[in-house]
Amino acid sequence: MGVFSTAVKSGDTFTTHQGFTLEVVEYIRCNKILVRFQDTGGAEKFVAMKELLSGSIKNPYHPSKLNVGFYGVGPYLSRKDGHITKEYMHWSSMFTRCYDPAYHARFPTYQTKYVDNQWHNYQEFGEWCQWQVGFGKGVLDKDLLLKGNDAYSPETCVFIPSELNSLIVTQDTKGKTTPAGISYQTSHKRYLVSCAVKGKNKNLGRYKCPEEAFAVYKDFKENLVRSKAEEYKDQIDIRAYAALSSFTI
């Protein structure tokens, strides 16, 4: 039974460092005690006596990820074979973009973004990933299916290759007097049009007025995205393909 068997019994309660109360469900031996958290999650886990007495047991439903996300109970791990899992990498990045003040200081446009309540639970997000076309090979995109979208959710997100994501990402034009892809060259007194293709800027010529320049940029960019949609058609979600095929600026 172990030296602690008479000191700990079913029904005994303890408090953790996180402030949660847990109850002993069954004492098996000193390194195998079944406990249950006394909160709405009601998570159960086997713990050792030293963990119980030290208060170090962590509640899987505690919002430990930037005070919003929680690990939950399920099969999806944060690390496997010494490496961060792809599910956790995407999940963690979502919360950084939506709730990290340091990230918002660098990218203030993300201050209005948020993660859907369902995905506060890492296990829910991990399960969703298993059914998504492109998971494990692409990046998580929330804007393609719904322009101007603020929410990371099962309905609005898809995985797409990084090349496609870089093509459709909205450029920050704050402080610019010309549209994206256009810059005024004083030396030529013309508007230079360029577009990134495979990581390199492609020069699309110089034009007298910004309207003409933007028309050239718009036509090139839309055709480029649509052609890439055909190239990746068999590797992306059908919803992503439809959105890319009708892409407009």
Rosetta blueprint (number, residue, H / E / L):
1 M L
2 G L
3 V L
4 F L
5 S L
6 T L
7 A L
8 V L
9 K L
10 S L
11 G L
12 D L
13 T E
14 F E
15 T E
16 T L
17 H L
18 Q L
19 G L
20 F L
21 T E
22 L E
23 E E
24 V E
25 V E
26 E E
27 Y E
28 I E
29 R E
30 C L
31 N L
32 K E
33 I E
34 L E
35 V E
36 R E
37 F E
38 Q L
39 D L
40 T L
41 G L
42 G L
43 A L
44 E E
45 K E
46 F E
47 V E
48 A L
49 M H
50 K H
51 E H
52 L H
53 L H
54 S H
55 G L
56 S L
57 I L
58 K L
59 N L
60 P L
61 Y L
62 H L
63 P L
64 S L
65 K E
66 L L
67 N L
68 V L
69 G E
70 F E
71 Y L
72 G L
73 V L
74 G L
75 P L
76 Y L
77 L L
78 S L
79 R E
80 K E
81 D L
82 G L
83 H E
84 I E
85 T L
86 K H
87 E H
88 Y H
89 M H
90 H H
91 W H
92 S H
93 S H
94 M H
95 F H
96 T H
97 R H
98 C H
99 Y H
100 D L
101 P H
102 A H
103 Y H
104 H H
105 A H
106 R H
107 F L
108 P H
109 T H
110 Y H
111 Q H
112 T H
113 K L
114 Y E
115 V E
116 D L
117 N H
118 Q H
119 W H
120 H H
121 N E
122 Y H
123 Q H
124 E H
125 F H
126 G H
127 E H
128 W H
129 C H
130 Q H
131 W L
132 Q L
133 V L
134 G L
135 F L
136 G L
137 K L
138 G L
139 V E
140 L E
141 D E
142 K L
143 D L
144 L L
145 L L
146 L L
147 K L
148 G L
149 N L
150 D L
151 A E
152 Y E
153 S L
154 P L
155 E L
156 T L
157 C L
158 V E
159 F E
160 I E
161 P L
162 S H
163 E H
164 L H
165 N H
166 S H
167 L H
168 I H
169 V L
170 T L
171 Q L
172 D L
173 T L
174 K L
175 G L
176 K L
177 T L
178 T L
179 P L
180 A L
181 G L
182 I E
183 S E
184 Y E
185 Q E
186 T L
187 S L
188 H L
189 K L
190 R E
191 Y E
192 L E
193 V E
194 S E
195 C E
196 A E
197 V E
198 K L
199 G L
200 K E
201 N E
202 K E
203 N E
204 L E
205 G E
206 R E
207 Y E
208 K L
209 C L
210 P H
211 E H
212 E H
213 A H
214 F H
215 A H
216 V H
217 Y H
218 K H
219 D H
220 F H
221 K H
222 E H
223 N H
224 L H
225 V H
226 R H
227 S H
228 K H
229 A H
230 E H
231 E H
232 Y L
233 K H
234 D H
235 Q H
236 I L
237 D L
238 I H
239 R H
240 A H
241 Y H
242 A H
243 A H
244 L H
245 S H
246 S L
247 F L
248 T L
249 I L
